[in-house]
Amino acid sequence: MSEKSKMLAGELYDPSNKELVEMRLSARLTTEKLNQTSVADLQVRTKLLKSLFGSTGKNIHIESIFNCDYGSNIHVGENFYVNFGCVILDVAEVRIGDNCMIAPQVGIYTATHPLDPIERNSGLELAKPITIGDNCWIGGQATINPGVTLGNNVVVASGAVVTKSFGSNVVIGGNPAKVIKQITTTV
């Protein structure tokens, strides 16, 4: 099994593998170009994002500065908006639904490390996928940790640290995040 296959399967993998190093470099060069492209040149910015991500809807807009590990493991739906300073560590897949908004300084992190110090010091890493449903709003400086799944219509309060999964139609907040309120949809 290749190191990339191990990585995507959530198994321990070697991040210094040549293929993975080259993939990260390619993503960093693309995000560097994106972050240096004028906000007035929306067509070029959109084209760069569509080439970077694994899949996107038609309408996608990300404010600079944006950073990610691979880009190809990020899949977003229609009407995706990200404000300034977002970091997505997409070592595993990140799937985000339609009509989602991400506020400034949000971190979405699939990357993790072994708990055992000897294993961690070996340099091996692992990752757990993140899934965010449709119509979600992630507040400023929120952190979404590895392995989290959020249902549809979820609002994550500013500064929340999401360490576990939540179902649909809730507002969550705090550290660790917990349900603050149920959302009653009008449809």
C-alpha positions as CSV (number, residue, x, y, z in Angstrom):
1,M,0.0,0.0,0.0
2,S,1.4,3.4,-0.9
3,E,1.9,6.1,1.7
4,K,-0.8,8.2,0.0
5,S,-3.2,5.3,0.2
6,K,-2.4,4.8,3.9
7,M,-2.9,8.5,4.5
8,L,-6.3,8.5,2.9
9,A,-7.3,5.3,4.7
10,G,-6.6,6.9,8.1
11,E,-3.6,4.6,8.8
12,L,-0.1,5.7,9.9
13,Y,1.8,7.0,7.0
14,D,5.2,8.6,6.3
15,P,4.6,12.3,5.3
16,S,8.2,12.6,4.0
17,N,7.3,10.2,1.1
18,K,8.4,11.8,-2.2
19,E,4.9,11.7,-3.8
20,L,3.3,13.4,-0.7
21,V,6.0,16.0,-0.5
22,E,5.5,16.9,-4.2
23,M,1.7,17.1,-3.7
24,R,2.1,19.5,-0.8
25,L,4.5,21.6,-2.7
26,S,2.1,21.8,-5.7
27,A,-0.7,22.9,-3.3
28,R,1.5,25.5,-1.6
29,L,2.5,26.9,-5.0
30,T,-1.1,27.1,-6.1
31,T,-2.3,28.7,-2.8
32,E,0.7,31.1,-3.0
33,K,-0.5,32.2,-6.5
34,L,-4.1,32.4,-5.3
35,N,-3.1,34.6,-2.3
36,Q,-1.1,36.9,-4.6
37,T,-3.9,37.2,-7.2
38,S,-5.9,40.5,-7.1
39,V,-9.3,40.3,-5.5
40,A,-10.5,42.1,-8.7
41,D,-9.5,39.1,-10.8
42,L,-12.3,36.7,-9.7
43,Q,-12.1,34.5,-12.8
44,V,-8.4,33.7,-12.2
45,R,-9.0,33.1,-8.5
46,T,-12.0,30.8,-9.2
47,K,-10.0,28.9,-11.7
48,L,-7.1,28.4,-9.3
49,L,-9.5,27.1,-6.6
50,K,-11.1,24.7,-9.0
51,S,-7.7,23.4,-10.0
52,L,-6.6,23.0,-6.4
53,F,-9.7,21.3,-4.8
54,G,-10.8,17.8,-5.5
55,S,-14.3,19.0,-6.5
56,T,-16.4,22.2,-6.2
57,G,-19.7,23.7,-7.1
58,K,-20.0,26.4,-9.7
59,N,-19.9,29.3,-7.1
60,I,-16.9,29.3,-4.9
61,H,-15.2,32.3,-3.3
62,I,-12.3,32.3,-0.8
63,E,-10.7,35.4,0.6
64,S,-6.9,35.4,1.0
65,I,-5.0,34.4,2.9
66,F,-6.0,30.7,2.5
67,N,-3.8,27.7,3.1
68,C,-4.2,23.9,2.8
69,D,-2.0,20.8,2.7
70,Y,-3.1,19.1,-0.5
71,G,-6.2,20.8,-1.8
72,S,-7.2,17.6,-3.8
73,N,-8.8,16.2,-0.6
74,I,-11.1,19.1,-0.3
75,H,-14.6,18.7,-1.8
76,V,-17.1,21.6,-1.5
77,G,-20.6,22.1,-2.7
78,E,-22.4,25.0,-4.4
79,N,-22.2,28.5,-3.0
80,F,-19.1,28.0,-0.8
81,Y,-17.7,31.1,0.9
82,V,-14.6,31.4,3.1
83,N,-13.5,34.6,4.8
84,F,-9.9,35.7,5.6
85,G,-7.3,33.4,7.1
86,C,-8.8,29.9,6.8
87,V,-6.5,26.9,7.1
88,I,-7.7,23.5,6.0
89,L,-5.3,20.6,6.7
90,D,-6.8,18.1,4.3
91,V,-4.6,15.1,4.9
92,A,-7.8,13.1,4.9
93,E,-10.9,14.1,3.0
94,V,-12.8,17.3,3.9
95,R,-16.3,17.3,2.5
96,I,-18.4,20.4,2.9
97,G,-22.0,20.7,1.5
98,D,-23.9,23.4,-0.3
99,N,-24.5,26.9,0.9
100,C,-21.8,26.9,3.6
101,M,-20.0,29.9,5.0
102,I,-16.8,30.0,6.9
103,A,-15.9,33.1,8.9
104,P,-12.3,34.5,9.4
105,Q,-9.5,32.5,11.0
106,V,-11.3,29.1,11.0
107,G,-9.2,26.0,11.2
108,I,-10.4,22.6,9.8
109,Y,-7.8,20.0,10.7
110,T,-7.9,16.3,9.6
111,A,-4.3,15.8,10.6
112,T,-3.4,14.1,13.9
113,H,-0.5,12.3,15.5
114,P,-0.1,9.1,17.5
115,L,-0.7,9.5,21.3
116,D,2.2,7.2,22.1
117,P,5.3,9.4,22.3
118,I,7.7,6.8,20.8
119,E,5.3,6.3,17.9
120,R,4.8,10.1,17.5
121,N,8.6,10.7,17.6
122,S,9.0,8.3,14.7
123,G,7.6,11.0,12.4
124,L,4.6,8.9,11.3
125,E,1.3,10.7,11.1
126,L,-2.4,9.8,10.5
127,A,-5.6,11.7,9.7
128,K,-9.4,11.4,10.1
129,P,-11.9,12.8,7.6
130,I,-14.2,15.8,8.3
131,T,-17.7,16.2,6.9
132,I,-19.8,19.3,7.1
133,G,-23.4,19.2,5.8
134,D,-25.4,21.7,3.8
135,N,-26.3,25.2,5.0
136,C,-23.6,25.4,7.7
137,W,-22.0,28.5,9.1
138,I,-18.7,28.2,10.9
139,G,-18.0,31.2,13.1
140,G,-14.8,33.1,13.4
141,Q,-11.8,31.4,15.0
142,A,-13.6,28.1,15.3
143,T,-11.6,24.9,15.2
144,I,-13.0,21.7,13.6
145,N,-10.9,18.7,14.8
146,P,-10.1,15.4,13.1
147,G,-12.9,12.9,12.5
148,V,-15.8,15.4,13.1
149,T,-19.0,15.2,11.2
150,L,-21.6,18.0,11.3
151,G,-25.1,17.6,10.0
152,N,-27.1,20.1,8.0
153,N,-28.0,23.6,9.2
154,V,-25.4,23.6,11.9
155,V,-24.1,26.9,13.2
156,V,-20.7,26.8,15.0
157,A,-20.2,29.8,17.4
158,S,-17.1,31.9,17.1
159,G,-14.2,30.4,19.0
160,A,-15.7,27.0,19.4
161,V,-13.5,23.9,19.5
162,V,-15.4,21.1,17.9
163,T,-14.0,17.8,19.2
164,K,-16.9,15.5,18.4
165,S,-19.7,15.1,15.8
166,F,-23.1,16.7,16.0
167,G,-26.4,16.1,14.1
168,S,-28.4,18.6,12.1
169,N,-30.2,21.8,13.2
170,V,-28.1,22.9,16.1
171,V,-26.0,25.8,17.3
172,I,-22.9,24.6,19.0
173,G,-20.2,26.5,20.9
174,G,-17.6,26.4,23.6
175,N,-14.5,24.4,24.3
176,P,-15.2,21.6,23.9
177,A,-18.3,22.5,21.8
178,K,-21.7,21.5,23.0
179,V,-25.2,22.1,21.8
180,I,-26.3,25.7,22.8
181,K,-29.6,25.7,20.9
182,Q,-31.8,23.7,18.6
183,I,-32.6,25.4,15.2
184,T,-36.2,25.3,13.9
185,T,-36.1,25.6,10.1
186,T,-38.8,27.5,8.2
187,V,-39.0,24.9,5.4
